Amino acid sequence: MIIIQPAKTGLSEALELTSKTIKRGGVIAYPTETFYGLGVKFDDNTALKKLFEIKHRSWNMALPLIIGDKMMLKQITSSLTVSAEKLADKFWPGPLTLLLPANPFISELLTAKTGKIAVRVPGESFALDLAQLLGFPITATSANISGMPPADNAEDVIRYFKGALDLVVDCGKTPGGKPSTIVDASAEKIRFLRAGAVSVEKVFAAL
């Protein structure tokens, strides 16, 4: 397992090494604007399966994704409702995850056979820089063993996974707080699936 600290190596070198690790099928831990997340390439089934195994995650649970900008949505979904467009324009980049209709080729490991995919553009963080550099979606499930508290520092990530990860990006302690809010925007009438950093009131005000 490689541990890299952008504050010491420089952001560009850290992003380059992290990008190479993901592209060759590795599993990484990286900081977002809330907690640390676990990332693999969205269409790499071998890496996705490894992620489920090391996290001890139930196979019937979907995996959320992050992207670098709204244009990348075409890689995973074929259509956006008016509601989804409004919410994305208002809250991205930021901690609002939208559930959208998944393209037919998207792995069931990501959708849990629901036909829907969860995605967001993260707020200002290493996660956003990485997603913009890669140009394709990566997973953003919390960096913890299922059922354990989410990690807001690299030390907890390493304690959870020991040598099971290929790379850990250590940017120190993340802000923590509430996780991203999850909204099902696959139909025009939205549904709240998880309360989080973006309040219900703000979501409805944007619509």
C-alpha positions as a printed NumPy array, in Angstrom:
array([[  0.   ,   0.   ,   0.   ],
       [  1.296,   3.433,  -1.008],
       [  0.561,   6.462,   1.163],
       [  0.962,   9.813,  -0.556],
       [  0.687,  13.278,   0.982],
       [ -0.023,  16.016,  -1.581],
       [  1.207,  18.652,   0.882],
       [  4.683,  17.093,   0.591],
       [  4.792,  15.753,  -2.969],
       [  2.775,  18.52 ,  -4.59 ],
       [ -0.783,  18.221,  -5.863],
       [  0.159,  17.429,  -9.473],
       [  2.359,  14.466,  -8.557],
       [ -0.262,  13.114,  -6.159],
       [ -2.995,  13.383,  -8.787],
       [ -0.831,  11.706, -11.436],
       [  0.027,   8.736,  -9.209],
       [ -3.58 ,   8.366,  -8.051],
       [ -4.848,   8.526, -11.637],
       [ -2.401,   5.827, -12.771],
       [ -3.408,   3.588,  -9.861],
       [ -7.106,   3.812, -10.726],
       [ -6.532,   3.271, -14.453],
       [ -4.634,   0.056, -13.805],
       [ -7.445,  -1.328, -11.645],
       [ -6.344,  -0.26 ,  -8.189],
       [ -8.489,   0.628,  -5.172],
       [ -7.682,   4.   ,  -3.625],
       [ -8.795,   6.024,  -0.595],
       [ -9.085,   9.766,  -1.09 ],
       [-10.475,  12.799,   0.765],
       [-13.718,  14.475,  -0.243],
       [-15.288,  17.641,   1.167],
       [-16.948,  15.53 ,   3.876],
       [-15.173,  12.206,   4.584],
       [-12.651,   9.901,   2.93 ],
       [-13.979,   7.751,   0.088],
       [-12.936,   4.586,  -1.716],
       [-12.424,   4.912,  -5.446],
       [-12.227,   2.534,  -8.398],
       [-12.983,   3.02 , -12.097],
       [-16.73 ,   2.799, -12.699],
       [-16.542,   0.201, -15.483],
       [-13.855,  -2.057, -13.993],
       [-15.829,  -5.021, -12.629],
       [-12.763,  -6.698, -11.131],
       [-11.934,  -3.577,  -9.124],
       [-15.601,  -3.132,  -8.153],
       [-15.747,  -6.687,  -6.797],
       [-12.539,  -6.143,  -4.832],
       [-14.047,  -2.993,  -3.345],
       [-17.117,  -4.884,  -2.124],
       [-14.922,  -7.586,  -0.615],
       [-12.499,  -5.366,   1.314],
       [-15.326,  -3.162,   2.588],
       [-17.444,  -6.22 ,   3.547],
       [-20.299,  -4.543,   1.741],
       [-23.498,  -6.411,   0.927],
       [-23.736,  -7.223,  -2.783],
       [-27.29 ,  -5.856,  -2.919],
       [-26.172,  -2.337,  -1.957],
       [-25.498,   0.158,  -4.745],
       [-22.291,   2.183,  -5.029],
       [-22.33 ,   5.977,  -5.547],
       [-20.102,   7.712,  -8.087],
       [-18.423,  11.087,  -8.429],
       [-17.723,  12.95 , -11.664],
       [-15.669,  16.019, -12.491],
       [-18.437,  17.979, -14.172],
       [-22.012,  17.678, -15.389],
       [-20.907,  16.812, -18.936],
       [-19.64 ,  13.432, -17.699],
       [-23.223,  12.378, -16.907],
       [-23.604,  11.122, -20.479],
       [-21.224,   8.282, -19.577],
       [-23.684,   6.848, -17.07 ],
       [-27.198,   8.171, -17.785],
       [-29.165,   8.815, -20.959],
       [-31.566,  11.469, -19.732],
       [-32.103,  14.122, -17.073],
       [-35.438,  15.332, -15.763],
       [-36.017,  19.057, -15.388],
       [-35.786,  18.58 , -11.618],
       [-32.42 ,  16.834, -11.917],
       [-31.086,  19.605, -14.178],
       [-32.132,  22.283, -11.696],
       [-30.615,  20.483,  -8.707],
       [-27.351,  19.747, -10.494],
       [-27.026,  23.346, -11.647],
       [-27.753,  24.66 ,  -8.159],
       [-25.76 ,  22.307,  -5.908],
       [-22.872,  20.918,  -7.997],
       [-20.059,  20.951,  -7.128],
       [-21.253,  20.012,  -3.646],
       [-22.648,  17.367,  -1.296],
       [-25.858,  16.49 ,  -3.15 ],
       [-26.09 ,  13.   ,  -4.664],
       [-28.691,  12.464,  -7.37 ],
       [-30.202,   9.103,  -8.27 ],
       [-30.655,   8.995, -12.051],
       [-31.683,   6.402, -14.689],
       [-28.603,   4.283, -15.475],
       [-27.444,   3.508, -18.992],
       [-28.07 ,  -0.175, -19.853],
       [-24.372,  -1.077, -19.849],
       [-23.743,   0.191, -16.293],
       [-22.673,  -2.641, -13.979],
       [-25.298,  -4.049, -11.62 ],
       [-22.594,  -3.809,  -8.949],
       [-23.164,  -0.039,  -9.119],
       [-26.953,  -0.054,  -9.483],
       [-27.842,  -3.068,  -7.312],
       [-30.22 ,  -4.056, -10.144],
       [-32.376,  -0.945,  -9.599],
       [-31.707,   0.56 , -13.014],
       [-30.591,   3.755, -11.26 ],
       [-27.175,   5.243, -10.583],
       [-26.176,   7.605,  -7.737],
       [-23.792,  10.411,  -8.684],
       [-22.544,  13.853,  -7.7  ],
       [-19.861,  16.388,  -8.505],
       [-17.968,  16.763,  -5.207],
       [-17.227,  20.109,  -3.626],
       [-13.78 ,  21.665,  -3.556],
       [-11.401,  18.891,  -2.512],
       [ -8.837,  16.41 ,  -3.805],
       [-11.832,  14.363,  -4.961],
       [-12.959,  17.105,  -7.353],
       [ -9.443,  17.626,  -8.719],
       [ -9.091,  13.88 ,  -9.304],
       [-12.484,  13.456, -10.973],
       [-11.773,  16.386, -13.313],
       [ -8.38 ,  14.956, -14.255],
       [ -9.661,  11.439, -14.904],
       [-12.562,  12.399, -17.144],
       [-14.6  ,   9.36 , -16.114],
       [-16.644,   8.433, -13.011],
       [-15.158,   6.695,  -9.99 ],
       [-16.811,   5.225,  -6.927],
       [-17.243,   7.361,  -3.828],
       [-18.419,   4.983,  -1.133],
       [-17.24 ,   5.92 ,   2.365],
       [-13.803,   4.635,   3.385],
       [-14.855,   2.336,   6.199],
       [-15.777,  -1.262,   6.854],
       [-19.552,  -1.539,   6.416],
       [-21.288,  -0.679,   9.679],
       [-18.328,   1.275,  11.064],
       [-18.096,   5.094,  11.316],
       [-16.9  ,   6.872,   8.149],
       [-13.247,   7.902,   8.244],
       [-12.332,  11.591,   8.333],
       [ -8.565,  10.963,   8.447],
       [ -6.032,   8.725,   6.721],
       [ -5.021,   6.974,   9.936],
       [ -8.532,   5.555,  10.371],
       [ -8.592,   4.487,   6.718],
       [ -5.329,   2.58 ,   7.167],
       [ -6.589,   1.028,  10.408],
       [ -9.757,  -0.181,   8.689],
       [ -8.121,  -1.667,   5.617],
       [ -4.482,  -2.262,   6.547],
       [ -2.763,  -3.445,   3.349],
       [ -5.898,  -4.119,   1.292],
       [ -5.793,  -0.765,  -0.501],
       [ -3.391,   0.072,  -3.317],
       [ -3.047,   3.757,  -2.416],
       [ -4.148,   6.197,   0.285],
       [ -4.142,   9.941,  -0.39 ],
       [ -3.454,  11.599,   2.959],
       [ -4.648,  15.21 ,   3.046],
       [ -5.108,  15.255,   6.793],
       [ -8.461,  15.52 ,   8.513],
       [-11.512,  16.194,   6.348],
       [-14.384,  18.454,   7.503],
       [-16.603,  15.46 ,   8.349],
       [-20.038,  16.58 ,   9.461],
       [-23.068,  15.383,   7.548],
       [-22.699,  13.121,   4.488],
       [-24.095,  14.106,   1.118],
       [-27.858,  14.395,   0.804],
       [-29.325,  11.757,  -1.533],
       [-32.283,  12.606,  -3.752],
       [-33.98 ,  10.287,  -6.242],
       [-34.354,  12.546,  -9.283],
       [-34.973,   9.752, -11.797],
       [-38.554,  11.007, -12.224],
       [-39.901,  14.556, -12.243],
       [-41.282,  14.142,  -8.716],
       [-38.221,  13.815,  -6.477],
       [-37.858,  11.612,  -3.384],
       [-35.491,  12.135,  -0.46 ],
       [-33.493,   9.009,   0.339],
       [-31.014,  10.416,   2.884],
       [-30.856,  13.679,   4.778],
       [-27.432,  15.26 ,   4.755],
       [-25.373,  18.377,   4.163],
       [-27.942,  19.978,   1.83 ],
       [-31.219,  20.592,   3.646],
       [-34.647,  19.542,   2.41 ],
       [-35.688,  23.191,   2.432],
       [-32.809,  24.222,   0.146],
       [-33.599,  21.416,  -2.302],
       [-37.26 ,  22.366,  -2.607],
       [-36.353,  26.049,  -2.872],
       [-34.162,  25.231,  -5.873],
       [-37.114,  23.587,  -7.602]])
